[in-house]
Amino acid sequence: MKWKAWLEKWNMTGLQISTGFLNVDWQPQDHDRDAAWELYVELLTRITTQHLQPDHGDEKAALESIHALFGLTRQTLKRQGRHCGEFAKIAIVVLNQVVRPFTAKWHRESMSGGFDDAAKCLQFREELMRLQQQLRSYTKMLADMADVEDLTELEQDG
């Protein structure tokens, strides 16, 4: 399977990836599977994929949890070493193109007192829901790469 087909399978075609790369075979190895599993567990158990009730949680804590994905991904890449290239290709792109714009915007808002404003908190939660949709797709991709049963939709939103 080519990378392009794998990304299409998970509806992640909006990522900006060089055309040459998209035509390369997608061939995850054991280190890729291990790295995917590590990050899959983190994503599945964080606000990144879990519904945030309107009257629960804290915007700043949610932002910090999402921002922690950078450190967790870096640790995983270092721990698995240079043999997890397939994982690295998707993890780096998702961090830079999906997660970073969200965290950069909301870090600035948070630092300037944005979370003291109810309207800003509502806007954050609306944008968080859109980010969560993308990260659920990413989580499903990681389950596929790890060759495990996907539990992303195990629980009902409520």
C-alpha positions in Angstrom: 0.0 0.0 0.0 1.2 3.5 -0.8 1.3 6.3 1.8 -1.3 8.2 -0.2 -3.8 5.3 -0.1 -3.2 4.8 3.7 -3.9 8.5 4.3 -7.0 8.4 2.2 -8.2 5.4 4.2 -8.2 7.5 7.3 -9.5 10.7 5.7 -6.2 12.5 6.4 -5.7 13.8 2.9 -5.6 17.4 4.0 -2.1 17.1 5.4 0.5 18.8 3.3 2.9 16.1 2.4 5.3 16.1 -0.6 4.0 14.2 -3.6 7.1 12.0 -3.8 6.6 10.8 -0.3 2.9 9.9 -0.9 4.0 7.5 -3.6 6.3 5.5 -1.4 5.2 2.2 0.0 3.8 2.3 3.5 5.6 -0.5 5.4 5.5 -0.2 9.2 8.0 -2.4 11.1 8.0 -3.6 14.7 9.5 -0.3 16.0 6.8 1.6 14.1 4.1 -0.6 15.7 5.6 -0.2 19.1 5.8 3.6 18.7 2.3 3.8 17.3 1.0 1.7 20.3 2.7 4.1 22.8 1.2 7.2 21.3 -2.2 5.5 20.6 -2.5 4.8 24.4 -1.7 8.4 25.2 -4.2 9.8 22.7 -6.9 7.4 23.7 -6.7 8.4 27.3 -6.5 12.2 27.0 -8.8 15.0 26.2 -7.3 14.8 22.7 -10.0 12.2 21.9 -12.4 12.3 24.8 -15.5 14.4 24.9 -15.3 17.4 27.3 -18.7 18.1 28.9 -19.7 21.8 28.8 -19.9 22.0 32.6 -16.8 19.8 33.3 -13.1 20.2 32.9 -10.8 23.2 32.6 -9.7 24.8 29.4 -6.1 25.4 30.6 -5.7 21.8 31.7 -7.1 20.6 28.4 -4.6 22.8 26.5 -1.7 21.5 28.7 -2.8 17.9 28.0 -2.8 18.6 24.2 0.5 20.4 24.4 2.0 17.4 26.2 1.7 15.4 22.9 4.9 17.2 21.7 6.9 15.8 24.6 5.3 12.4 24.5 5.9 12.1 20.8 9.5 13.2 21.1 10.1 10.6 23.9 8.5 7.9 21.9 10.7 8.8 18.8 13.8 8.8 21.0 12.9 5.6 22.8 12.1 3.6 19.6 15.1 5.1 17.8 15.7 5.6 14.1 14.0 2.4 13.2 10.5 3.9 13.5 10.6 5.9 10.3 7.0 5.2 9.2 5.7 6.3 12.6 7.9 9.4 12.6 6.6 10.5 9.1 3.0 10.7 10.3 3.7 11.8 13.9 5.8 14.8 12.9 3.3 15.9 10.3 0.3 15.7 12.6 2.2 17.6 15.4 3.3 20.3 13.1 0.1 20.7 10.9 -2.7 19.7 13.2 -1.7 20.2 16.9 0.8 23.1 16.7 -1.6 25.7 15.2 -4.1 24.9 17.9 -1.7 25.0 20.8 0.1 28.1 19.5 -3.1 30.1 19.2 -4.5 29.0 22.5 -1.2 29.3 24.4 -1.2 33.0 23.4 -4.8 33.4 24.4 -4.2 31.7 27.7 -1.2 33.9 28.5 -3.3 37.0 27.9 -6.1 35.9 30.2 -8.4 34.6 27.5 -9.6 31.8 29.7 -11.1 34.4 32.1 -13.6 35.3 29.3 -16.6 32.9 29.0 -16.9 33.6 25.3 -13.2 32.7 24.7 -13.7 29.5 26.7 -16.7 28.6 24.5 -14.6 29.3 21.4 -11.8 27.1 22.8 -14.2 24.2 23.4 -15.7 24.5 19.9 -12.2 24.5 18.3 -11.2 21.6 20.6 -14.1 19.6 19.3 -12.8 20.1 15.7 -9.3 19.2 16.8 -10.6 16.1 18.5 -12.2 14.9 15.3 -8.9 15.1 13.5 -7.0 13.5 16.4 -9.6 10.6 16.5 -8.7 9.9 12.9 -5.0 10.0 13.9 -5.7 7.7 16.8 -7.4 5.2 14.4 -4.4 5.4 12.1 -2.1 4.6 15.0 -4.2 1.6 15.9 -3.9 0.4 12.3 -0.1 1.0 12.4 0.2 -0.8 15.7 -2.0 -3.6 14.4 -4.3 -3.5 17.3 -8.1 -3.3 17.7 -9.2 0.3 17.6 -11.0 1.4 20.7 -11.4 5.1 19.7 -15.2 4.7 19.6 -15.5 2.3 22.5 -17.4 4.8 24.7 -20.5 6.8 23.9 -20.3 10.6 24.1 -22.6 11.7 26.8 
